[in-house]
Amino acid sequence: MAQSEPLRMSDTPPEGATGVLVLASGDIIWGRGFGAAGHAAGEVCFNTAMTGYQEVMTDPSYARQIICFTFPHIGNVGVNEEDVEADTPHALGCIVREDVTAPSNFRSLGRLDDWLAEAGRIGLSGIDTRALTRLVRERGAPNAVIAHSPDGTFDMPALLAEARGWSGLEGLDLAKDVTRDETAGWNGGPWALGSGYGAGSGEGPHVVAIDYGTKKNILRRLTNAGARVTVVRADASYDDIMALAPDGVFLSNGPGDPAATGEYAIPVIRKLLDADMPIFGICLGHQLLGIAAGAKTAKMFQGHRGANHPVKRLSDGRVEITSMNHGFAVDADSLPANVTATHISLFDGTLCGIELTDKRAFGVQYHPEASPGPQDSDYLFENFVKGLA
Ligand SMILES: NC(=O)CC[C@H](N)C(=O)O
């Protein structure tokens, strides 16, 4: 197969094809497989970040998603043990334009394809990622199966049936699959060249972070802002949390449909609000805070995923360039009277931040911890932790 051919929509593999993306619509896109062999069903989305593929692949919010990277050279700086947001990749697979080449970077410890293979994740290269991105933009994020067969044989009817049989992300609670096993302290601090990740001071206001699929850098930014952090499971009860005597509670990012995660999360968040506990939520945590406060969430057409999304802070008109990864959003028209919109997306006007006027609780739809992305919104961690002192 030639490099990066236009999307090929035939069910006979072209010469050299060892990977395929089968959309639930019946469209078939051939490429070269890398990473693990096998097949898996999920939702195809695209991410426009130019750097940080390892952080993106390990973000637990990407569970059951297949990421099409719009940047054409993915894998060329290799992989290391530091640029990870969780201990293993959580995205189901990735789709890239160019084949993964030998890494060239002084921090590299290995190849992207080997790292994915070890984690059982499938990659697909040689794809016209611009054409695939346009397809997602025109039709919305499709359900699909990504498959890699080193000998080039594929059971196409079975792969199509698998793509069509998958439920889709709507209605799916995935936080319970990616949350940690038990309550644990967190003491990691910011990274510096030469010394790696530092440690927190172990002092300061106590933040209990509920792990719906947290990125590590969120916890690092909390300790950097001066908090002492303890992380609890997604299904921790109100009593479990209060037994830790928190000064504030953090609601993490995470995968899946917020409305489906509500069963165990919402009653706990409501009790925390009733107890006037200070709360800060990011992404899924922001969506859950919105639902607990009485708002509604909805699935977006294609979602927002990238590292250059402009967001306007409504209090003073300041623009923050943000990192984003979400496919659901709180519906701005559903906000109850005691919830104010604080930020909006300058791409499409969707709601990007809320604040409760009668409680000490706020949330943002984007990722102020970046990783990857710009750090314009880091002030939110400082504001939260300062408010607890
Ligand atoms: N990064 C996140 O927390 C994502 C939240 C939610 N799963 C969504 O896709 O909207």
The ligand as a Tripos MOL2 file, in Angstrom:
@<TRIPOS>MOLECULE
LIG
   10     9     1     0     0
SMALL
NO_CHARGES

@<TRIPOS>ATOM
      1 N1        -12.1710   14.4860   29.8790 N.am      1 LIG1
      2 C1        -13.3250   14.1740   30.4360 C.2       1 LIG1
      3 O1        -13.4730   14.1520   31.6670 O.2       1 LIG1
      4 C2        -14.4320   13.7650   29.5110 C.3       1 LIG1
      5 C3        -15.8000   13.7610   30.1450 C.3       1 LIG1
      6 C4        -16.8260   12.9590   29.3680 C.3       1 LIG1
      7 N2        -16.4610   11.5670   29.3190 N.3       1 LIG1
      8 C5        -16.9690   13.5240   27.9700 C.2       1 LIG1
      9 O2        -16.5350   12.9150   27.0090 O.co2     1 LIG1
     10 O3        -17.5030   14.6060   27.8110 O.co2     1 LIG1
@<TRIPOS>BOND
     1     1     2 1
     2     2     3 2
     3     2     4 1
     4     4     5 1
     5     5     6 1
     6     6     7 1
     7     6     8 1
     8     8     9 2
     9     8    10 1
@<TRIPOS>SUBSTRUCTURE
     1 LIG1         1 GROUP 0 **** ****
